[in-house]
Amino acid sequence: MRYTLAAAALLASLAVAGSAQATVRAARWPASFEHAFLVNCNATSHGQIARCRCELQSLERHYTYRTLASIYLHDQTRLRAILLRTARGCSG
């Protein structure tokens, strides 16, 4: 199965920023994670940065960073469903 833009970016970003301690601000995730997500998504999407921002904003609206990190660690099936739904919502 081909990963969506959000899936590839999320997995790479959690690996890069997952261990960093950060203060969660309102609904936004740690800046280091947001940056890693957008950089990885931009690279895997060949420059579809608007779509990457849409996916990041959608994920931030629906999940706290801590919740999504927990899903990533403990429920890969649910994570895939979340990421596919997010990608479909941002596909245009």
PyMOL Python script that loads the backbone (N, CA, C, O; Angstrom):
from pymol import cmd

cmd.read_pdbstr("""\
ATOM      1  N   MET A   1       0.836  -1.184   0.000  1.00  0.00           N
ATOM      2  CA  MET A   1       0.000   0.000   0.000  1.00  0.00           C
ATOM      3  C   MET A   1       0.876   1.240   0.000  1.00  0.00           C
ATOM      4  O   MET A   1       1.822   1.333   0.783  1.00  0.00           O
ATOM      5  N   ARG A   2       0.574   2.183  -0.861  1.00  0.00           N
ATOM      6  CA  ARG A   2       1.350   3.409  -0.960  1.00  0.00           C
ATOM      7  C   ARG A   2       0.957   4.351   0.167  1.00  0.00           C
ATOM      8  O   ARG A   2      -0.226   4.590   0.412  1.00  0.00           O
ATOM      9  N   TYR A   3       1.976   4.888   0.856  1.00  0.00           N
ATOM     10  CA  TYR A   3       1.695   5.837   1.930  1.00  0.00           C
ATOM     11  C   TYR A   3       1.172   7.145   1.376  1.00  0.00           C
ATOM     12  O   TYR A   3       1.586   7.571   0.298  1.00  0.00           O
ATOM     13  N   THR A   4       0.285   7.779   2.085  1.00  0.00           N
ATOM     14  CA  THR A   4      -0.180   9.113   1.721  1.00  0.00           C
ATOM     15  C   THR A   4       0.889  10.108   2.118  1.00  0.00           C
ATOM     16  O   THR A   4       1.837   9.761   2.824  1.00  0.00           O
ATOM     17  N   LEU A   5       0.742  11.340   1.668  1.00  0.00           N
ATOM     18  CA  LEU A   5       1.690  12.387   2.054  1.00  0.00           C
ATOM     19  C   LEU A   5       1.737  12.530   3.567  1.00  0.00           C
ATOM     20  O   LEU A   5       2.814  12.638   4.154  1.00  0.00           O
ATOM     21  N   ALA A   6       0.569  12.532   4.194  1.00  0.00           N
ATOM     22  CA  ALA A   6       0.526  12.696   5.647  1.00  0.00           C
ATOM     23  C   ALA A   6       1.210  11.543   6.353  1.00  0.00           C
ATOM     24  O   ALA A   6       1.918  11.753   7.337  1.00  0.00           O
ATOM     25  N   ALA A   7       1.010  10.338   5.870  1.00  0.00           N
ATOM     26  CA  ALA A   7       1.609   9.175   6.520  1.00  0.00           C
ATOM     27  C   ALA A   7       3.118   9.240   6.472  1.00  0.00           C
ATOM     28  O   ALA A   7       3.783   9.059   7.492  1.00  0.00           O
ATOM     29  N   ALA A   8       3.663   9.497   5.302  1.00  0.00           N
ATOM     30  CA  ALA A   8       5.120   9.570   5.172  1.00  0.00           C
ATOM     31  C   ALA A   8       5.692  10.676   6.033  1.00  0.00           C
ATOM     32  O   ALA A   8       6.698  10.487   6.717  1.00  0.00           O
ATOM     33  N   ALA A   9       5.050  11.828   5.998  1.00  0.00           N
ATOM     34  CA  ALA A   9       5.543  12.954   6.783  1.00  0.00           C
ATOM     35  C   ALA A   9       5.392  12.704   8.277  1.00  0.00           C
ATOM     36  O   ALA A   9       6.288  13.029   9.057  1.00  0.00           O
ATOM     37  N   LEU A  10       4.266  12.129   8.678  1.00  0.00           N
ATOM     38  CA  LEU A  10       4.039  11.877  10.095  1.00  0.00           C
ATOM     39  C   LEU A  10       5.043  10.882  10.651  1.00  0.00           C
ATOM     40  O   LEU A  10       5.619  11.105  11.717  1.00  0.00           O
ATOM     41  N   LEU A  11       5.252   9.799   9.942  1.00  0.00           N
ATOM     42  CA  LEU A  11       6.193   8.794  10.423  1.00  0.00           C
ATOM     43  C   LEU A  11       7.600   9.359  10.534  1.00  0.00           C
ATOM     44  O   LEU A  11       8.285   9.115  11.527  1.00  0.00           O
ATOM     45  N   ALA A  12       8.035  10.099   9.543  1.00  0.00           N
ATOM     46  CA  ALA A  12       9.367  10.704   9.590  1.00  0.00           C
ATOM     47  C   ALA A  12       9.448  11.750  10.692  1.00  0.00           C
ATOM     48  O   ALA A  12      10.457  11.836  11.392  1.00  0.00           O
ATOM     49  N   SER A  13       8.404  12.537  10.851  1.00  0.00           N
ATOM     50  CA  SER A  13       8.411  13.595  11.858  1.00  0.00           C
ATOM     51  C   SER A  13       8.407  13.040  13.273  1.00  0.00           C
ATOM     52  O   SER A  13       9.095  13.566  14.148  1.00  0.00           O
ATOM     53  N   LEU A  14       7.636  11.977  13.505  1.00  0.00           N
ATOM     54  CA  LEU A  14       7.633  11.376  14.831  1.00  0.00           C
ATOM     55  C   LEU A  14       9.000  10.797  15.153  1.00  0.00           C
ATOM     56  O   LEU A  14       9.437  10.842  16.303  1.00  0.00           O
ATOM     57  N   ALA A  15       9.666  10.264  14.172  1.00  0.00           N
ATOM     58  CA  ALA A  15      11.010   9.735  14.397  1.00  0.00           C
ATOM     59  C   ALA A  15      11.985  10.852  14.725  1.00  0.00           C
ATOM     60  O   ALA A  15      12.861  10.675  15.571  1.00  0.00           O
ATOM     61  N   VAL A  16      11.849  12.001  14.071  1.00  0.00           N
ATOM     62  CA  VAL A  16      12.756  13.126  14.278  1.00  0.00           C
ATOM     63  C   VAL A  16      12.436  13.875  15.567  1.00  0.00           C
ATOM     64  O   VAL A  16      13.333  14.162  16.360  1.00  0.00           O
ATOM     65  N   ALA A  17      11.173  14.188  15.775  1.00  0.00           N
ATOM     66  CA  ALA A  17      10.799  15.075  16.872  1.00  0.00           C
ATOM     67  C   ALA A  17      10.119  14.366  18.029  1.00  0.00           C
ATOM     68  O   ALA A  17       9.809  15.002  19.037  1.00  0.00           O
ATOM     69  N   GLY A  18       9.884  13.092  17.917  1.00  0.00           N
ATOM     70  CA  GLY A  18       9.124  12.367  18.927  1.00  0.00           C
ATOM     71  C   GLY A  18       9.725  12.385  20.308  1.00  0.00           C
ATOM     72  O   GLY A  18       8.993  12.357  21.297  1.00  0.00           O
ATOM     73  N   SER A  19      11.034  12.431  20.403  1.00  0.00           N
ATOM     74  CA  SER A  19      11.663  12.396  21.714  1.00  0.00           C
ATOM     75  C   SER A  19      11.899  13.784  22.294  1.00  0.00           C
ATOM     76  O   SER A  19      12.302  13.907  23.450  1.00  0.00           O
ATOM     77  N   ALA A  20      11.656  14.817  21.519  1.00  0.00           N
ATOM     78  CA  ALA A  20      11.893  16.183  21.993  1.00  0.00           C
ATOM     79  C   ALA A  20      10.823  16.594  23.001  1.00  0.00           C
ATOM     80  O   ALA A  20       9.641  16.312  22.807  1.00  0.00           O
ATOM     81  N   GLN A  21      11.232  17.245  24.053  1.00  0.00           N
ATOM     82  CA  GLN A  21      10.301  17.789  25.026  1.00  0.00           C
ATOM     83  C   GLN A  21       9.870  19.161  24.534  1.00  0.00           C
ATOM     84  O   GLN A  21      10.713  19.987  24.186  1.00  0.00           O
ATOM     85  N   ALA A  22       8.574  19.409  24.503  1.00  0.00           N
ATOM     86  CA  ALA A  22       8.074  20.693  24.023  1.00  0.00           C
ATOM     87  C   ALA A  22       6.778  21.025  24.736  1.00  0.00           C
ATOM     88  O   ALA A  22       6.051  20.138  25.182  1.00  0.00           O
ATOM     89  N   THR A  23       6.505  22.290  24.834  1.00  0.00           N
ATOM     90  CA  THR A  23       5.264  22.751  25.421  1.00  0.00           C
ATOM     91  C   THR A  23       4.204  22.783  24.338  1.00  0.00           C
ATOM     92  O   THR A  23       4.427  23.348  23.267  1.00  0.00           O
ATOM     93  N   VAL A  24       3.069  22.191  24.599  1.00  0.00           N
ATOM     94  CA  VAL A  24       1.981  22.201  23.625  1.00  0.00           C
ATOM     95  C   VAL A  24       1.249  23.521  23.764  1.00  0.00           C
ATOM     96  O   VAL A  24       0.827  23.892  24.859  1.00  0.00           O
ATOM     97  N   ARG A  25       1.100  24.233  22.652  1.00  0.00           N
ATOM     98  CA  ARG A  25       0.410  25.513  22.634  1.00  0.00           C
ATOM     99  C   ARG A  25      -0.963  25.319  22.025  1.00  0.00           C
ATOM    100  O   ARG A  25      -1.081  24.881  20.881  1.00  0.00           O
ATOM    101  N   ALA A  26      -1.976  25.634  22.761  1.00  0.00           N
ATOM    102  CA  ALA A  26      -3.359  25.543  22.278  1.00  0.00           C
ATOM    103  C   ALA A  26      -3.547  24.248  21.493  1.00  0.00           C
ATOM    104  O   ALA A  26      -3.258  23.169  22.010  1.00  0.00           O
ATOM    105  N   ALA A  27      -4.031  24.339  20.239  1.00  0.00           N
ATOM    106  CA  ALA A  27      -4.257  23.142  19.438  1.00  0.00           C
ATOM    107  C   ALA A  27      -3.041  22.802  18.585  1.00  0.00           C
ATOM    108  O   ALA A  27      -3.005  21.742  17.959  1.00  0.00           O
ATOM    109  N   ARG A  28      -2.057  23.674  18.551  1.00  0.00           N
ATOM    110  CA  ARG A  28      -0.879  23.415  17.721  1.00  0.00           C
ATOM    111  C   ARG A  28       0.051  22.433  18.403  1.00  0.00           C
ATOM    112  O   ARG A  28       0.088  22.320  19.629  1.00  0.00           O
ATOM    113  N   TRP A  29       0.791  21.735  17.581  1.00  0.00           N
ATOM    114  CA  TRP A  29       1.762  20.770  18.069  1.00  0.00           C
ATOM    115  C   TRP A  29       3.110  21.445  18.265  1.00  0.00           C
ATOM    116  O   TRP A  29       3.272  22.601  17.876  1.00  0.00           O
ATOM    117  N   PRO A  30       4.080  20.760  18.856  1.00  0.00           N
ATOM    118  CA  PRO A  30       5.405  21.354  19.045  1.00  0.00           C
ATOM    119  C   PRO A  30       5.974  21.857  17.706  1.00  0.00           C
ATOM    120  O   PRO A  30       5.842  21.201  16.673  1.00  0.00           O
ATOM    121  N   ALA A  31       6.601  23.025  17.754  1.00  0.00           N
ATOM    122  CA  ALA A  31       7.147  23.642  16.539  1.00  0.00           C
ATOM    123  C   ALA A  31       8.133  22.717  15.830  1.00  0.00           C
ATOM    124  O   ALA A  31       8.169  22.682  14.600  1.00  0.00           O
ATOM    125  N   SER A  32       8.927  21.973  16.588  1.00  0.00           N
ATOM    126  CA  SER A  32       9.905  21.075  15.964  1.00  0.00           C
ATOM    127  C   SER A  32       9.197  19.982  15.158  1.00  0.00           C
ATOM    128  O   SER A  32       9.684  19.574  14.103  1.00  0.00           O
ATOM    129  N   PHE A  33       8.050  19.509  15.653  1.00  0.00           N
ATOM    130  CA  PHE A  33       7.297  18.499  14.923  1.00  0.00           C
ATOM    131  C   PHE A  33       6.647  19.102  13.690  1.00  0.00           C
ATOM    132  O   PHE A  33       6.699  18.514  12.609  1.00  0.00           O
ATOM    133  N   GLU A  34       6.032  20.277  13.844  1.00  0.00           N
ATOM    134  CA  GLU A  34       5.406  20.924  12.693  1.00  0.00           C
ATOM    135  C   GLU A  34       6.418  21.123  11.571  1.00  0.00           C
ATOM    136  O   GLU A  34       6.140  20.837  10.407  1.00  0.00           O
ATOM    137  N   HIS A  35       7.593  21.618  11.942  1.00  0.00           N
ATOM    138  CA  HIS A  35       8.645  21.862  10.949  1.00  0.00           C
ATOM    139  C   HIS A  35       9.063  20.553  10.268  1.00  0.00           C
ATOM    140  O   HIS A  35       9.163  20.493   9.043  1.00  0.00           O
ATOM    141  N   ALA A  36       9.305  19.519  11.058  1.00  0.00           N
ATOM    142  CA  ALA A  36       9.719  18.231  10.494  1.00  0.00           C
ATOM    143  C   ALA A  36       8.621  17.656   9.594  1.00  0.00           C
ATOM    144  O   ALA A  36       8.911  17.107   8.531  1.00  0.00           O
ATOM    145  N   PHE A  37       7.368  17.784  10.020  1.00  0.00           N
ATOM    146  CA  PHE A  37       6.247  17.297   9.218  1.00  0.00           C
ATOM    147  C   PHE A  37       6.226  17.989   7.864  1.00  0.00           C
ATOM    148  O   PHE A  37       6.154  17.330   6.827  1.00  0.00           O
ATOM    149  N   LEU A  38       6.290  19.330   7.871  1.00  0.00           N
ATOM    150  CA  LEU A  38       6.210  20.080   6.620  1.00  0.00           C
ATOM    151  C   LEU A  38       7.403  19.818   5.712  1.00  0.00           C
ATOM    152  O   LEU A  38       7.235  19.710   4.498  1.00  0.00           O
ATOM    153  N   VAL A  39       8.594  19.715   6.270  1.00  0.00           N
ATOM    154  CA  VAL A  39       9.788  19.429   5.465  1.00  0.00           C
ATOM    155  C   VAL A  39       9.666  18.055   4.816  1.00  0.00           C
ATOM    156  O   VAL A  39       9.906  17.909   3.617  1.00  0.00           O
ATOM    157  N   ASN A  40       9.293  17.045   5.605  1.00  0.00           N
ATOM    158  CA  ASN A  40       9.165  15.689   5.072  1.00  0.00           C
ATOM    159  C   ASN A  40       8.012  15.570   4.085  1.00  0.00           C
ATOM    160  O   ASN A  40       8.147  14.912   3.053  1.00  0.00           O
ATOM    161  N   CYS A  41       6.903  16.186   4.382  1.00  0.00           N
ATOM    162  CA  CYS A  41       5.760  16.136   3.486  1.00  0.00           C
ATOM    163  C   CYS A  41       6.092  16.838   2.173  1.00  0.00           C
ATOM    164  O   CYS A  41       5.760  16.329   1.102  1.00  0.00           O
ATOM    165  N   ASN A  42       6.737  17.992   2.240  1.00  0.00           N
ATOM    166  CA  ASN A  42       7.116  18.723   1.034  1.00  0.00           C
ATOM    167  C   ASN A  42       8.038  17.877   0.157  1.00  0.00           C
ATOM    168  O   ASN A  42       7.899  17.866  -1.066  1.00  0.00           O
ATOM    169  N   ALA A  43       8.970  17.179   0.778  1.00  0.00           N
ATOM    170  CA  ALA A  43       9.904  16.335   0.027  1.00  0.00           C
ATOM    171  C   ALA A  43       9.196  15.149  -0.618  1.00  0.00           C
ATOM    172  O   ALA A  43       9.451  14.827  -1.779  1.00  0.00           O
ATOM    173  N   THR A  44       8.303  14.495   0.134  1.00  0.00           N
ATOM    174  CA  THR A  44       7.635  13.302  -0.404  1.00  0.00           C
ATOM    175  C   THR A  44       6.519  13.650  -1.384  1.00  0.00           C
ATOM    176  O   THR A  44       6.110  12.808  -2.184  1.00  0.00           O
ATOM    177  N   SER A  45       6.026  14.887  -1.328  1.00  0.00           N
ATOM    178  CA  SER A  45       4.934  15.294  -2.219  1.00  0.00           C
ATOM    179  C   SER A  45       5.443  16.043  -3.444  1.00  0.00           C
ATOM    180  O   SER A  45       4.655  16.463  -4.290  1.00  0.00           O
ATOM    181  N   HIS A  46       6.744  16.208  -3.538  1.00  0.00           N
ATOM    182  CA  HIS A  46       7.347  16.947  -4.650  1.00  0.00           C
ATOM    183  C   HIS A  46       6.820  18.372  -4.706  1.00  0.00           C
ATOM    184  O   HIS A  46       6.483  18.883  -5.774  1.00  0.00           O
ATOM    185  N   GLY A  47       6.755  19.011  -3.531  1.00  0.00           N
ATOM    186  CA  GLY A  47       6.433  20.433  -3.465  1.00  0.00           C
ATOM    187  C   GLY A  47       4.975  20.803  -3.297  1.00  0.00           C
ATOM    188  O   GLY A  47       4.614  21.958  -3.523  1.00  0.00           O
ATOM    189  N   GLN A  48       4.128  19.877  -2.912  1.00  0.00           N
ATOM    190  CA  GLN A  48       2.710  20.199  -2.704  1.00  0.00           C
ATOM    191  C   GLN A  48       2.503  20.760  -1.300  1.00  0.00           C
ATOM    192  O   GLN A  48       1.760  20.193  -0.500  1.00  0.00           O
ATOM    193  N   ILE A  49       3.162  21.871  -1.011  1.00  0.00           N
ATOM    194  CA  ILE A  49       3.188  22.423   0.352  1.00  0.00           C
ATOM    195  C   ILE A  49       1.801  22.829   0.841  1.00  0.00           C
ATOM    196  O   ILE A  49       1.514  22.705   2.032  1.00  0.00           O
ATOM    197  N   ALA A  50       0.936  23.310  -0.048  1.00  0.00           N
ATOM    198  CA  ALA A  50      -0.424  23.682   0.383  1.00  0.00           C
ATOM    199  C   ALA A  50      -1.166  22.456   0.912  1.00  0.00           C
ATOM    200  O   ALA A  50      -1.867  22.536   1.921  1.00  0.00           O
ATOM    201  N   ARG A  51      -1.012  21.345   0.241  1.00  0.00           N
ATOM    202  CA  ARG A  51      -1.652  20.104   0.697  1.00  0.00           C
ATOM    203  C   ARG A  51      -1.041  19.658   2.018  1.00  0.00           C
ATOM    204  O   ARG A  51      -1.756  19.194   2.906  1.00  0.00           O
ATOM    205  N   CYS A  52       0.265  19.794   2.157  1.00  0.00           N
ATOM    206  CA  CYS A  52       0.939  19.429   3.403  1.00  0.00           C
ATOM    207  C   CYS A  52       0.415  20.267   4.567  1.00  0.00           C
ATOM    208  O   CYS A  52       0.155  19.744   5.651  1.00  0.00           O
ATOM    209  N   ARG A  53       0.262  21.565   4.336  1.00  0.00           N
ATOM    210  CA  ARG A  53      -0.268  22.450   5.392  1.00  0.00           C
ATOM    211  C   ARG A  53      -1.701  22.070   5.740  1.00  0.00           C
ATOM    212  O   ARG A  53      -2.082  22.068   6.910  1.00  0.00           O
ATOM    213  N   CYS A  54      -2.487  21.750   4.732  1.00  0.00           N
ATOM    214  CA  CYS A  54      -3.872  21.321   4.966  1.00  0.00           C
ATOM    215  C   CYS A  54      -3.895  20.080   5.851  1.00  0.00           C
ATOM    216  O   CYS A  54      -4.666  20.014   6.809  1.00  0.00           O
ATOM    217  N   GLU A  55      -3.056  19.100   5.538  1.00  0.00           N
ATOM    218  CA  GLU A  55      -3.031  17.863   6.313  1.00  0.00           C
ATOM    219  C   GLU A  55      -2.571  18.119   7.741  1.00  0.00           C
ATOM    220  O   GLU A  55      -3.145  17.571   8.682  1.00  0.00           O
ATOM    221  N   LEU A  56      -1.546  18.941   7.912  1.00  0.00           N
ATOM    222  CA  LEU A  56      -1.063  19.265   9.258  1.00  0.00           C
ATOM    223  C   LEU A  56      -2.154  19.974  10.057  1.00  0.00           C
ATOM    224  O   LEU A  56      -2.406  19.622  11.210  1.00  0.00           O
ATOM    225  N   GLN A  57      -2.799  20.965   9.455  1.00  0.00           N
ATOM    226  CA  GLN A  57      -3.850  21.707  10.163  1.00  0.00           C
ATOM    227  C   GLN A  57      -5.029  20.808  10.517  1.00  0.00           C
ATOM    228  O   GLN A  57      -5.615  20.940  11.591  1.00  0.00           O
ATOM    229  N   SER A  58      -5.371  19.904   9.623  1.00  0.00           N
ATOM    230  CA  SER A  58      -6.472  18.975   9.906  1.00  0.00           C
ATOM    231  C   SER A  58      -6.118  18.059  11.071  1.00  0.00           C
ATOM    232  O   SER A  58      -6.932  17.849  11.971  1.00  0.00           O
ATOM    233  N   LEU A  59      -4.917  17.521  11.055  1.00  0.00           N
ATOM    234  CA  LEU A  59      -4.489  16.654  12.157  1.00  0.00           C
ATOM    235  C   LEU A  59      -4.469  17.426  13.477  1.00  0.00           C
ATOM    236  O   LEU A  59      -4.899  16.908  14.507  1.00  0.00           O
ATOM    237  N   GLU A  60      -3.971  18.661  13.447  1.00  0.00           N
ATOM    238  CA  GLU A  60      -3.924  19.475  14.670  1.00  0.00           C
ATOM    239  C   GLU A  60      -5.320  19.805  15.191  1.00  0.00           C
ATOM    240  O   GLU A  60      -5.529  19.888  16.401  1.00  0.00           O
ATOM    241  N   ARG A  61      -6.273  19.994  14.282  1.00  0.00           N
ATOM    242  CA  ARG A  61      -7.649  20.293  14.704  1.00  0.00           C
ATOM    243  C   ARG A  61      -8.299  19.114  15.415  1.00  0.00           C
ATOM    244  O   ARG A  61      -9.110  19.301  16.321  1.00  0.00           O
ATOM    245  N   HIS A  62      -7.945  17.903  15.004  1.00  0.00           N
ATOM    246  CA  HIS A  62      -8.637  16.725  15.513  1.00  0.00           C
ATOM    247  C   HIS A  62      -7.893  15.941  16.595  1.00  0.00           C
ATOM    248  O   HIS A  62      -8.512  15.177  17.335  1.00  0.00           O
ATOM    249  N   TYR A  63      -6.584  16.118  16.696  1.00  0.00           N
ATOM    250  CA  TYR A  63      -5.800  15.306  17.630  1.00  0.00           C
ATOM    251  C   TYR A  63      -4.742  16.149  18.315  1.00  0.00           C
ATOM    252  O   TYR A  63      -4.103  16.989  17.682  1.00  0.00           O
ATOM    253  N   THR A  64      -4.556  15.927  19.602  1.00  0.00           N
ATOM    254  CA  THR A  64      -3.408  16.538  20.260  1.00  0.00           C
ATOM    255  C   THR A  64      -2.163  15.781  19.806  1.00  0.00           C
ATOM    256  O   THR A  64      -2.246  14.646  19.338  1.00  0.00           O
ATOM    257  N   TYR A  65      -1.038  16.413  19.950  1.00  0.00           N
ATOM    258  CA  TYR A  65       0.232  15.767  19.587  1.00  0.00           C
ATOM    259  C   TYR A  65       0.411  14.482  20.396  1.00  0.00           C
ATOM    260  O   TYR A  65       0.793  13.443  19.859  1.00  0.00           O
ATOM    261  N   ARG A  66       0.132  14.570  21.668  1.00  0.00           N
ATOM    262  CA  ARG A  66       0.302  13.415  22.553  1.00  0.00           C
ATOM    263  C   ARG A  66      -0.618  12.257  22.142  1.00  0.00           C
ATOM    264  O   ARG A  66      -0.201  11.099  22.145  1.00  0.00           O
ATOM    265  N   THR A  67      -1.857  12.574  21.792  1.00  0.00           N
ATOM    266  CA  THR A  67      -2.800  11.535  21.374  1.00  0.00           C
ATOM    267  C   THR A  67      -2.338  10.850  20.093  1.00  0.00           C
ATOM    268  O   THR A  67      -2.349   9.623  20.003  1.00  0.00           O
ATOM    269  N   LEU A  68      -1.928  11.647  19.098  1.00  0.00           N
ATOM    270  CA  LEU A  68      -1.508  11.042  17.833  1.00  0.00           C
ATOM    271  C   LEU A  68      -0.212  10.255  17.998  1.00  0.00           C
ATOM    272  O   LEU A  68      -0.032   9.222  17.352  1.00  0.00           O
ATOM    273  N   ALA A  69       0.690  10.726  18.851  1.00  0.00           N
ATOM    274  CA  ALA A  69       1.926   9.974  19.113  1.00  0.00           C
ATOM    275  C   ALA A  69       1.588   8.629  19.769  1.00  0.00           C
ATOM    276  O   ALA A  69       2.215   7.616  19.461  1.00  0.00           O
ATOM    277  N   SER A  70       0.613   8.616  20.659  1.00  0.00           N
ATOM    278  CA  SER A  70       0.196   7.376  21.304  1.00  0.00           C
ATOM    279  C   SER A  70      -0.430   6.411  20.292  1.00  0.00           C
ATOM    280  O   SER A  70      -0.161   5.210  20.321  1.00  0.00           O
ATOM    281  N   ILE A  71      -1.261   6.945  19.405  1.00  0.00           N
ATOM    282  CA  ILE A  71      -1.854   6.106  18.361  1.00  0.00           C
ATOM    283  C   ILE A  71      -0.752   5.538  17.477  1.00  0.00           C
ATOM    284  O   ILE A  71      -0.790   4.362  17.116  1.00  0.00           O
ATOM    285  N   TYR A  72       0.224   6.362  17.128  1.00  0.00           N
ATOM    286  CA  TYR A  72       1.372   5.925  16.321  1.00  0.00           C
ATOM    287  C   TYR A  72       2.094   4.751  16.978  1.00  0.00           C
ATOM    288  O   TYR A  72       2.486   3.798  16.303  1.00  0.00           O
ATOM    289  N   LEU A  73       2.265   4.825  18.285  1.00  0.00           N
ATOM    290  CA  LEU A  73       2.995   3.784  19.000  1.00  0.00           C
ATOM    291  C   LEU A  73       2.187   2.512  19.231  1.00  0.00           C
ATOM    292  O   LEU A  73       2.752   1.419  19.269  1.00  0.00           O
ATOM    293  N   HIS A  74       0.853   2.643  19.387  1.00  0.00           N
ATOM    294  CA  HIS A  74       0.061   1.511  19.852  1.00  0.00           C
ATOM    295  C   HIS A  74      -1.021   0.997  18.911  1.00  0.00           C
ATOM    296  O   HIS A  74      -1.561  -0.086  19.141  1.00  0.00           O
ATOM    297  N   ASP A  75      -1.353   1.738  17.863  1.00  0.00           N
ATOM    298  CA  ASP A  75      -2.464   1.307  17.012  1.00  0.00           C
ATOM    299  C   ASP A  75      -2.236   1.748  15.567  1.00  0.00           C
ATOM    300  O   ASP A  75      -2.839   2.715  15.103  1.00  0.00           O
ATOM    301  N   GLN A  76      -1.370   1.039  14.869  1.00  0.00           N
ATOM    302  CA  GLN A  76      -1.011   1.391  13.496  1.00  0.00           C
ATOM    303  C   GLN A  76      -2.206   1.319  12.542  1.00  0.00           C
ATOM    304  O   GLN A  76      -2.272   2.085  11.581  1.00  0.00           O
ATOM    305  N   THR A  77      -3.139   0.419  12.792  1.00  0.00           N
ATOM    306  CA  THR A  77      -4.324   0.323  11.938  1.00  0.00           C
ATOM    307  C   THR A  77      -5.154   1.592  12.043  1.00  0.00           C
ATOM    308  O   THR A  77      -5.594   2.135  11.030  1.00  0.00           O
ATOM    309  N   ARG A  78      -5.367   2.060  13.250  1.00  0.00           N
ATOM    310  CA  ARG A  78      -6.115   3.301  13.454  1.00  0.00           C
ATOM    311  C   ARG A  78      -5.368   4.481  12.857  1.00  0.00           C
ATOM    312  O   ARG A  78      -5.981   5.363  12.256  1.00  0.00           O
ATOM    313  N   LEU A  79      -4.044   4.509  13.017  1.00  0.00           N
ATOM    314  CA  LEU A  79      -3.239   5.591  12.465  1.00  0.00           C
ATOM    315  C   LEU A  79      -3.405   5.657  10.943  1.00  0.00           C
ATOM    316  O   LEU A  79      -3.606   6.738  10.390  1.00  0.00           O
ATOM    317  N   ARG A  80      -3.323   4.516  10.272  1.00  0.00           N
ATOM    318  CA  ARG A  80      -3.492   4.496   8.811  1.00  0.00           C
ATOM    319  C   ARG A  80      -4.866   5.047   8.415  1.00  0.00           C
ATOM    320  O   ARG A  80      -4.972   5.802   7.449  1.00  0.00           O
ATOM    321  N   ALA A  81      -5.902   4.678   9.144  1.00  0.00           N
ATOM    322  CA  ALA A  81      -7.251   5.170   8.845  1.00  0.00           C
ATOM    323  C   ALA A  81      -7.327   6.684   9.020  1.00  0.00           C
ATOM    324  O   ALA A  81      -7.923   7.377   8.195  1.00  0.00           O
ATOM    325  N   ILE A  82      -6.737   7.191  10.076  1.00  0.00           N
ATOM    326  CA  ILE A  82      -6.717   8.631  10.328  1.00  0.00           C
ATOM    327  C   ILE A  82      -6.002   9.352   9.194  1.00  0.00           C
ATOM    328  O   ILE A  82      -6.495  10.358   8.684  1.00  0.00           O
ATOM    329  N   LEU A  83      -4.845   8.842   8.800  1.00  0.00           N
ATOM    330  CA  LEU A  83      -4.050   9.505   7.778  1.00  0.00           C
ATOM    331  C   LEU A  83      -4.711   9.441   6.406  1.00  0.00           C
ATOM    332  O   LEU A  83      -4.632  10.401   5.640  1.00  0.00           O
ATOM    333  N   LEU A  84      -5.357   8.329   6.089  1.00  0.00           N
ATOM    334  CA  LEU A  84      -6.077   8.244   4.816  1.00  0.00           C
ATOM    335  C   LEU A  84      -7.245   9.225   4.775  1.00  0.00           C
ATOM    336  O   LEU A  84      -7.468   9.891   3.764  1.00  0.00           O
ATOM    337  N   ARG A  85      -7.986   9.310   5.874  1.00  0.00           N
ATOM    338  CA  ARG A  85      -9.111  10.247   5.954  1.00  0.00           C
ATOM    339  C   ARG A  85      -8.618  11.687   5.826  1.00  0.00           C
ATOM    340  O   ARG A  85      -9.245  12.507   5.155  1.00  0.00           O
ATOM    341  N   THR A  86      -7.493  11.989   6.475  1.00  0.00           N
ATOM    342  CA  THR A  86      -6.907  13.325   6.406  1.00  0.00           C
ATOM    343  C   THR A  86      -6.475  13.656   4.982  1.00  0.00           C
ATOM    344  O   THR A  86      -6.746  14.751   4.490  1.00  0.00           O
ATOM    345  N   ALA A  87      -5.812  12.725   4.324  1.00  0.00           N
ATOM    346  CA  ALA A  87      -5.349  12.938   2.954  1.00  0.00           C
ATOM    347  C   ALA A  87      -6.520  13.151   2.005  1.00  0.00           C
ATOM    348  O   ALA A  87      -6.467  14.021   1.136  1.00  0.00           O
ATOM    349  N   ARG A  88      -7.581  12.358   2.167  1.00  0.00           N
ATOM    350  CA  ARG A  88      -8.756  12.531   1.305  1.00  0.00           C
ATOM    351  C   ARG A  88      -9.379  13.908   1.497  1.00  0.00           C
ATOM    352  O   ARG A  88      -9.843  14.527   0.539  1.00  0.00           O
ATOM    353  N   GLY A  89      -9.387  14.382   2.735  1.00  0.00           N
ATOM    354  CA  GLY A  89      -9.963  15.696   3.019  1.00  0.00           C
ATOM    355  C   GLY A  89      -9.172  16.848   2.428  1.00  0.00           C
ATOM    356  O   GLY A  89      -9.703  17.946   2.263  1.00  0.00           O
ATOM    357  N   CYS A  90      -7.914  16.609   2.110  1.00  0.00           N
ATOM    358  CA  CYS A  90      -7.044  17.665   1.581  1.00  0.00           C
ATOM    359  C   CYS A  90      -6.696  17.444   0.112  1.00  0.00           C
ATOM    360  O   CYS A  90      -5.852  18.154  -0.435  1.00  0.00           O
ATOM    361  N   SER A  91      -7.322  16.488  -0.516  1.00  0.00           N
ATOM    362  CA  SER A  91      -6.909  16.146  -1.884  1.00  0.00           C
ATOM    363  C   SER A  91      -7.511  17.043  -2.956  1.00  0.00           C
ATOM    364  O   SER A  91      -7.288  16.819  -4.146  1.00  0.00           O
ATOM    365  N   GLY A  92      -8.252  18.027  -2.560  1.00  0.00           N
ATOM    366  CA  GLY A  92      -8.627  18.996  -3.544  1.00  0.00           C
ATOM    367  C   GLY A  92     -10.025  19.120  -3.898  1.00  0.00           C
ATOM    368  O   GLY A  92     -10.378  19.944  -4.742  1.00  0.00           O
TER     369      GLY A  92
END
""", "prot")
cmd.dss("prot")
cmd.show_as("cartoon", "prot")
cmd.util.cbc("prot")
cmd.orient("prot")
